[in-house]
Structures are given as structure tokens and as C-alpha cells.
């Protein structure tokens, strides 16, 4: 039985960089960041978005098939271009070991 897991989403955990700690530099970029992020959402690339309670950055669930695509999308956002945001990228896929619970009759 194949238990490999295809990547279907990427969890992106954002962290403001030291450069972003300067509010006078960050605030003008944020005015461009919000519409650019909204476009990714409306284009179906961002499925869900959250803000960490400590306000240190966003968390996105992205509809992409690999971390490189996620890195390219997020790096092209204004905060990424300004060096104000870094992301930890975690590829996700279906919980395929659940297939072990299926009998041949249920699988067909």
C-alpha cells in the first residue's frame, strides 16, 4: 500500500525581520502589502490567513504544491521585497496513513 503523501498545501509562518521593527519604514510598505495579499487570497493562493497573537507576523495556509512556489509568492509581496518578512514553510498533505484503516471493500 502506498503511504506517500502528496503536497497539497503549504503552511507559511511569518516573522517580521529586524528591518520591519522600524515603524516609519514598515507602515508605508504595509499600505502595499494588504492589497497584494488580498489579491493572492482572491486568486485562490491563500486559503486561510491568521495573525499570531504576539503580532510578530502572519500565518497563511497556501494552496500550492511545493515550498518553492510558496517562497516565490511570499517573497514577491512588498514586505518580502523590502526584507521585512521571513517565512518558515511547512509542506502539508493528506493524512495518508489513514488508508491502513480502510478494508478492500471500503476502498473500492
C-alpha positions, 0 to 999 in steps of 0.5 A, a space after each residue: 500500500 502506498 503511504 506517500 503523501 502528496 503536497 497539497 498545501 503549504 503552511 507559511 509562518 511569518 516573522 517580521 525581520 529586524 528591518 520591519 521593527 522600524 515603524 516609519 519604514 514598515 507602515 508605508 510598505 504595509 499600505 502595499 502589502 494588504 492589497 497584494 495579499 488580498 489579491 493572492 487570497 482572491 486568486 485562490 493562493 491563500 486559503 486561510 490567513 491568521 495573525 499570531 497573537 504576539 503580532 510578530 507576523 502572519 500565518 497563511 495556509 497556501 494552496 500550492 504544491 511545493 515550498 518553492 512556489 510558496 517562497 516565490 509568492 511570499 517573497 514577491 509581496 512588498 514586505 518580502 521585497 523590502 526584507 521585512 518578512 521571513 517565512 518558515 514553510 511547512 509542506 502539508 498533505 493528506 493524512 495518508 496513513 489513514 488508508 491502513 484503516 480502510 478494508 478492500 471493500 471500503 476502498 473500492 
